[in-house]
């Protein structure tokens, strides 16, 4: 009788069960487990993250924007953490905020864009971001859908 694939599979299972019943071990746990770590190169264009204290400070400074709609846009991964930190602070302040990606490249720097009717609020937002981060934040008048204030985060210039 020829040995088929089914015979081999059933025989292997029987051998493993037999070894386990006889006190043998199928899998031996290594005596020493070594952690493997890799260093990741951080981009020279990455923005610094906000500390918890900075997020709390920013939330306090943004209290006057409660109820406003703000979109935070990060050009790429170098600004994604900063965008999330700003969004967290805004949510804590009661600002209706969201994170998005821009359709076009943003270049360098941080900016706040708002329509004429919202420029005072945009100035307040830009001033709060500058006070907490000590980064240069520009403010620009521009069109936005539904009067949303937009924070744009491009590359970090060194």
Secondary structure, DSSP 8 states (H G I E B T S, - for coil): ----HHHHHHHHHHHHHHHHHTT--SS---S------------TT------HHHHHHHHHHTGGGTT-EEEEEESSHHHHHHHHHHHHHHHHHT-EEEEE--SS---BSEEEEE-GGGHHHHHHHHHHHHHHH---EEEEE---GGG-EEEEE-B---
